[in-house]
């Protein structure tokens, strides 16, 4: 099976899976994770079980956003703007996000993905790769 056929099958599968949500009226703004909400998760104390779960949510969101951005860059533009090294852990991404949020609290009103992609491009840009 060639690449075009594989991509067609993946696209069809995504369409079938996404079909149940077509009845919704569109994406509601209150369902999009804000950078402020992500910051609350990322800044949680790991001293409690709830804090550890919150930080786990943060790390999952960061790695998910990074993975999606890198996949879309490769598929749509054929070039990467985010280049993670093997030793770049999600904790490192969390610390960069927290540092950015402290310096730019005005950006916390934006969607989390927008801010995280900006942070990743600034700190893990392909021109900075080792």
C-alpha positions as CSV (number, residue, x, y, z in Angstrom):
1,X,0.0,0.0,0.0
2,X,1.5,3.3,-1.0
3,X,1.6,6.5,1.1
4,X,-1.4,8.1,-0.6
5,X,-3.6,5.0,0.1
6,X,-2.4,4.9,3.7
7,X,-3.2,8.6,4.2
8,X,-6.6,8.1,2.5
9,X,-7.4,5.3,4.9
10,X,-6.3,7.3,7.9
11,X,-8.4,10.2,6.8
12,X,-11.4,8.0,6.3
13,X,-11.0,6.4,9.7
14,X,-10.7,9.9,11.3
15,X,-13.9,10.9,9.5
16,X,-15.8,7.8,10.7
17,X,-14.5,8.3,14.3
18,X,-15.4,12.0,14.3
19,X,-18.9,11.5,12.8
20,X,-20.7,11.2,16.2
21,X,-19.6,14.8,17.2
22,X,-20.9,16.3,13.9
23,X,-24.2,17.0,15.6
24,X,-22.6,19.6,17.9
25,X,-23.1,23.2,17.0
26,X,-19.3,23.7,16.6
27,X,-16.5,24.1,19.1
28,X,-17.6,26.1,22.1
29,X,-15.0,28.6,23.4
30,X,-15.6,27.4,27.0
31,X,-14.3,23.9,26.0
32,X,-11.0,25.1,24.7
33,X,-8.3,24.8,27.4
34,X,-6.9,28.3,28.2
35,X,-3.3,28.9,29.0
36,X,-4.5,30.1,32.4
37,X,-6.1,26.8,33.1
38,X,-3.1,24.9,31.9
39,X,-0.9,27.1,34.1
40,X,-3.0,26.1,37.1
41,X,-2.3,22.5,36.4
42,X,1.4,23.0,35.6
43,X,2.0,25.1,38.8
44,X,0.3,22.6,41.1
45,X,2.2,21.3,44.1
46,X,3.2,17.6,43.7
47,X,3.0,17.2,47.5
48,X,-0.6,16.0,47.3
49,X,-2.3,13.3,45.2
50,X,-4.5,16.0,43.6
51,X,-1.4,18.1,42.8
52,X,0.3,15.1,41.2
53,X,-2.8,14.4,39.1
54,X,-2.9,18.1,38.1
55,X,0.8,18.1,37.0
56,X,0.1,14.8,35.1
57,X,-2.7,16.6,33.2
58,X,-0.2,19.4,32.5
59,X,2.5,17.1,31.2
60,X,-0.1,15.2,29.1
61,X,-1.4,18.4,27.5
62,X,2.1,19.7,26.8
63,X,3.3,16.5,25.1
64,X,0.0,16.2,23.2
65,X,0.2,19.8,21.9
66,X,3.9,19.2,21.0
67,X,3.1,16.0,19.2
68,X,0.2,17.5,17.3
69,X,2.2,20.6,16.3
70,X,5.1,18.5,15.1
71,X,2.8,16.1,13.1
72,X,0.9,19.0,11.5
73,X,4.2,20.8,10.6
74,X,5.5,17.6,8.9
75,X,2.2,16.9,7.1
76,X,1.3,20.4,6.0
77,X,4.5,22.2,5.5
78,X,7.1,19.5,5.2
79,X,9.4,21.2,7.7
80,X,9.6,21.3,11.4
81,X,9.6,24.4,13.6
82,X,9.8,22.4,16.9
83,X,12.7,20.0,17.3
84,X,12.8,18.0,20.5
85,X,16.0,16.1,21.4
86,X,15.9,12.6,23.0
87,X,16.7,14.1,26.4
88,X,14.0,16.8,26.2
89,X,11.5,15.6,28.8
90,X,8.0,16.9,29.3
91,X,9.2,18.3,32.7
92,X,11.6,20.6,30.8
93,X,8.6,21.8,28.6
94,X,6.6,22.4,31.8
95,X,9.4,24.6,33.3
96,X,9.7,26.6,30.1
97,X,5.9,27.1,30.0
98,X,5.8,28.2,33.7
99,X,8.7,30.6,33.1
100,X,6.9,32.1,30.1
101,X,3.7,32.5,32.0
102,X,5.5,34.4,34.8
103,X,7.0,36.8,32.3
104,X,3.8,37.2,30.1
105,X,0.7,36.8,32.3
106,X,-1.3,38.7,29.6
107,X,-0.8,35.6,27.3
108,X,-2.7,33.4,29.7
109,X,-6.0,34.6,28.2
110,X,-5.1,32.8,24.9
111,X,-5.8,29.2,24.1
112,X,-3.2,26.9,25.7
113,X,-2.2,25.4,22.4
114,X,-1.3,28.8,21.0
115,X,0.9,29.6,24.0
116,X,2.5,26.2,24.2
117,X,3.4,26.1,20.5
118,X,5.0,29.6,20.9
119,X,7.0,28.4,24.0
120,X,8.1,25.3,22.2
121,X,9.2,27.1,19.1
122,X,11.1,29.6,21.2
123,X,12.9,27.0,23.4
124,X,13.0,24.0,21.2
125,X,13.3,25.6,17.7
126,X,14.9,23.6,15.0
127,X,17.6,26.2,14.5
128,X,18.6,25.6,18.2
129,X,18.8,21.8,17.8
130,X,22.1,20.3,18.8
